[in-house]
Each structure stands twice: as C-alpha cells, then as structure tokens.
Amino acid sequence: MKVLVDLIETCEDVKVREVFVGYFDTAVLSRRCGIATTMKIFCGVRHERIKNAGKFKGMRANELAKFLLSEKILEASIGMAALNSAIPEIAEEKLTDVNAAEILEDKGRGKTVAVIGNFPFVGKLKKSAKKLFVFDTNPQEGVFPAEEEYRLLPEADVVAITGTSLINHTFENIISNIKKDAYKIMLGPSVPLSPVLFDYGIDAVSGTIVEDESLLLTYLRQAASFKELPGKRLVTVFKNR
C-alpha cells in the first residue's frame, strides 16, 4: 500500500470541521470539502464498527486520512474523503475541464480498452474501441468479474481505473498487470487530484472539486447519487501537460 502512504504524507495538518457519511458518497470538511465513494458494509457486522465514530470533528485531517489504510471498507472510505479534503491544491492552469469518458473515447479509438468499474459511459466506448473489457466486483451481462483482470489487462492499450481501487486496496495489484506503455487514467469521485499518482504510472487523473460546499452537502445528506450532486466541478490533470 505504498501509494496510500505516499498520498497520506502529502496531507496538510488541518482541523476536520465536519464529516458526513452519505449513502452514496462520504464528505469530509477540513481545508476544503473532500468526497469519496461510500463503500458499503453489512449492518451489524461487529468487526466493521468504525473507530472513534462521533469524534471525528476536531481531529487532524492527516490523521483521519490514515483510515485509508484500514481493512474496514467504510473506514477506508472516510479516510479517502479526508485525504481529498487536505491534499495540496492543484494550480488552476493545470486543471482541464474535460470528462474522463471523452479522454477514453479519444485515446481508445480503434484500440483495446479496459475499464475497471462498470461506469455509465461504457456503452459509448463499445462503438469507438476495437475491443472493450469491463471489469466489476458485481459483474452483469457483458462484464467480467474482477478475478479476470490479471488475465485480460495485459492486452489493453488504454486502461481506466476506478478511484475506489485505492479504498479497497486493489490499485497496486491492478497497476502491476497493465503493460507499461498502456495509457492509464484514474477516474471517479474518490480519485485524489495528486501528482503522486503519476509516480505510479498514471497518465491522467480525473477527479472532483467541490465549488459549492453547502449546496453539495444538502444533496449528499439526502442520499443523492454522485451524478445528482450539484456544486461540483469535474476536472482532469494530465501528467504531461
């Protein structure tokens, strides 16, 4: 989990103002509002009880971010949101307002594309890609189970990796199965906008900036899905730009 340790080390020592664990997404407020996908647990499972629940407010964000190292998936989700609330900001001139789906369509045209996570845009990629592999932990028709990644990922020229791979600690295993010259993009609500990911072979990072904290939290607390959350900006940071 070296990538997680490296990311956490960049966190600023700022106070946590508030934590909201929504049904679809979790938000932590410190220097700014950071969000991450709420990865689910089974209610009543004793070993999944959350450490220090109810006492997060006033903690240091860089300490709460260490929850990302936890094997308890909900703790790791909270840690991811804390990290996103306290990592250094990317300069505006390095941000590009482009959707990750557009990048994948452009980079993957006529090539073999792999998408880890069954995102809504995969239907469009079927039209532009020569071959498309979609992986998910809950596979449906036409989607490969995550266990097939080790076999098929080496074939891909372009790979999209969900940010939840950092939460469930599968990122390093995934990246080790991708050929070095493949174009690799990380995307989703959980993705930290951090150049640290470039050190691990990622070429583009597509994440989220919360521009209207109050508006977004109103919807998040009422179980709105990520797509439905207002007050956010989807941006991409490229390694070589």
N, C-alpha and C positions, 0 to 999 in steps of 0.2 A: 504493500500500500504506500509505496514511496511517493507516488504522485499526490496522495492525500496529505501526507506530511509536508511536502513542499508547498502545497497550496495553503495549508493552515499557517505555515511560517510567515506567509505574506500578510496575514490578517493584522489589522490595527488594534491596538489596545484601547477600545472604546466601550462605553457602557451600553448594555442592552436596555432599550427603552420599553419594549413590549414583544411578546411572542403570541402568534395566532396559529393554531393548528387547524386548518380548514379540511374539509372532506377531500378536496382535490389537490389543494396546494397549501403549503405552510409558509408563513411570513415571519421574519424576524426584523425588528427595527433596532438599529444601532446608529451607525453613521448615516445610513440611508435604509430604505426598505429592501431587504433581500428575500427572494422567494425560491422555493424548490417544490418539486412534486411531493405530495404526501404519499409515501409508500405504506400500504396498509398492513395491519396486523390483525390477528384474530382476537376478538374481545375475550377477556377473561384468561388469556394465556399468562400464567404467573411470571415466567421469565422475561416477558416483554414489557413489564411495568417500567415506566420511564423514571429514570433517576432525577431527583430534585424537581419533579413536576410541581408547578405552582411557585417555584422560587427562581425562575429564570430572569425575571425583571431585576435589573441592578447588577447582574453578572457581567463579566468582561466578555465581549464578543469573541475574542480569540480563544477564550476558554470554552465557551459554548460550541464553537466551531469544532472542537475536539470530539464532540459527539459523532462527527462524521466517521470516526474510526470504529464506532460501536458496531457489534454484530446484531444489535437490535435495530431493525429496519426503520422504525419510527424515530428512534433517537438519531440515527444517521440522517434522516430527512431534516430534522431540526438543525443538526449540525451543518448541513448543506446550506440551508437558508441563512444561518448565522454567518457562515463564511461569505456568502454573497452580499451580506449587509456590511461587511467590514474590509473586503479586499480593496487595494488601491484602485481609484477610478482610472479608466482609460481616457486618454485625451480625445476630445471631440473630433479632431481631424482624422483620427484613426478609426472612427466608427462609420460604418456604411449601413444605410437603411435599405437592406436587401433581404428578402426572405430566403431561408435556407433551401426551400423547395426549388426556387429559381436557380440557385447555385448548382444544386444536384442535377437539375434538368440540363443545364448548360454543360457542366463538366462530364456528365454521364451519357450524353447523346452518342448513340452507336457503340457504347461500351458495356462492360459487365458492371452492374451496380449492386451493392449490398446495403441494406438498411436494417439497422438493429433497433427495433421498435416499430410497431405497426402504426405509423403515422398516417393521417388522413390523405396526404398527398401522394401516396404510393401508386394510386391509380393512374396519375398523370405520368409517372416515371415509366410505367409499362409501355407507353406509347413512344418514348424517346430512347430508352435504353435497349441495347441489343439483348441483354439478359438481365433479369432482376431477381435477386434473392432478398426476401424479407424474413427477418427472424423475430420471434417474440416468445416470452415465457408462457403466454396463453395463446398458442397458435390456433388460427382458424383455417378455413379452406384457403389453400394457396400460400400459406405462411409456414415457414419452417420452425421447428422448436429450437430453442437456444442451444441445445446439445449438438446441433448440426453446424454450428458456426465454425468449429475447428476444421471441418471437412471442406466447407464451401468458401469461407472468407479468403483463402489464398488465391482464388480465381478472380477476385474483384479488382477492378481498376479504380473504382470510386466507392468509398465507404462512408456511410452516415452512422454516427454512434450517438445513441441517446445519452443525455446527461445523467440519467438515473443509473448508468453503469458505474458512476462514482459513488452513488449511495449504496448500491448493492455489492460494491467491491469487485465487479467483474471487469473493470476497464483494462487493467494491465494484462489480463488473460486475453481479452479481445484484441488489443493492440499487438500482442505478440503473434497473432495468427494472420495479420494483414501484411501483405508484401510491402516492402519499404517504399517502392515508387508509386504506390496507390495514393490517390488524392483522398485525404481524410478530413471530414468535417464533424464537429460535435454540435448538437443542437438540442433544444428543448428548454423548458422553464428552469431546470436545475443547473444548467451549464454556467460555470463561473467565467466571467469575461476577464480572463487572466492569461498573460503571455506564458505562464508556467506550462500550459498545455502544449505550447509549441515545442517545448523541450522534449516532449514525449511523442513527437511525430505528427501532431495535428496541424493541418494547413489552414483551417478556418474555424472560428468559434462563433456560433450563432446563439445569442442569449437574450436576456430581457433587462431593460432598465425601467424601474418604476418612476414615472414622472408625476403622477398624482396619487400620493400615498393614501390619503383619506378616502378618495373615491374607490380605489382598487380594494382597500380593506373592507369597505362596506359590502362589496360583492363577494369577496373571498369568505367573509364570516357567514354569509348566507348561502354557502355551498355552490357558488357559481363555478363552472369549469374554467380552466385556464383561458380557453378561447373566448369565453364570455367576460373576462376581467377587463374593465376599462382602465384608463390611466396608465397603460404600459406602452413601451416602445420596443419593438423587436429590431435588434441590430446585429451586425456581423463584424468581427475583427479578423483581418487576414494576416497571415504570417509574413507574407512578402509584399506588403503594401504600406 
